[in-house]
Amino acid sequence: MSIRVAIIGPTSYTGLELIRILLRHPRARISYLASARAELPNIADEFPQLTGRCDMTCRPLDPAAIAAESDVAFVCLPHVAAMEHVPRLLEAGIRVIDLSADYRLTDAELYQRVYGHAHTDRMHLGQAVYGLPELFRLHIEDARLVANPGCYPTSVALACAPLLQRGMVGEGTIIANSASGVSGAGRSPKPNLHFPEVNEAYSPYNVGIHRHQPEMEQTLSRIRGREASVLFVPHLLPVTRGILSTVYLEPADDQISEEELFSAFEDAYGDEPFIRLRKRLPDIRDVRDTNFCDLAVRLVKDRIVVFAAIDNLVKGASGQAVQNMNLVYGIDETAGLLF
């Protein structure tokens, strides 16, 4: 039996990516495309690349109608908008995988400080499962609500987890220097993201105040078992998609070797289908349009340096969301994602 899938907000970049993945998924079928637009678009008119592959017309965002035709809903709405609809979808009886930031932070007060808006669904906030499969797989299975991680936090958490789990990192602040393609800012037009503004440019932004920094600290503290401090420095790359994170960590033991560091990653990720440990340094070109995270580690001047490359729209968003769906339904975790 196929899994009937609804996509809420399919005209976003993450919505398009979900459609592309689900069209080749052996066990899933797109059953409902829900849009809040006044004029409901045909998805192939919105994205001509889908012509002849998915010619569905979007329908109203009606939880009861969605639940009648779907088993699971991917919510691709902006933060704040997502938590207006997630409770009604859950109450209608379907599972939800939320790609917004509304259910990632476990503390409602922290959410309000970071996003500038009171959390209006505290009950489900406490029930949401953070959907980073390589680290929290057992918690994701059978979840009713999965909070899909942010793209930057995915790369940084996967870069740090093996070392934190083994007590190989000292008490100093973890520095994450990351660069992302422009699609990470979403599809809505913004003056600073027009082609003439970003082409042949490379710049940092929101240093130390980016909304993903608290999510990183929450995740790394959970992995470590005590507080972890992160300084996050994001940059905008003049490319469409991809993230490269370079993470600097203080070693707990000054006698540690690079071979021991690599062994820690091998032990942690050796059986993971979407983690590739590299001897050479990662490149976003090698992960484009895939659900892989490429990792490499070096020991440089008594500092651990970990490199992580992902596609921000796949492993950083829609691909990881499908990976979570596969886990929730107990099917092959790689289904629809090895392409």
PyMOL commands that set and color helices and strands:
alter all, ss='L'
color gray80, all
select helices_A, chain A and resi 13-22+43-46+48-50+63-69+81-91+108-115+122-125+133-140+151-165+182-185+191-193+195-198+212-224+258-269+284-286+314-328
alter helices_A, ss='H'
color red, helices_A
select strands_A, chain A and resi 3-8+28-35+59-60+72-75+95-98+129-130+145-147+174-180+203-204+230-236+243-249+275-277+293-300+303-310
alter strands_A, ss='S'
color yellow, strands_A
deselect
rebuild
show_as cartoon
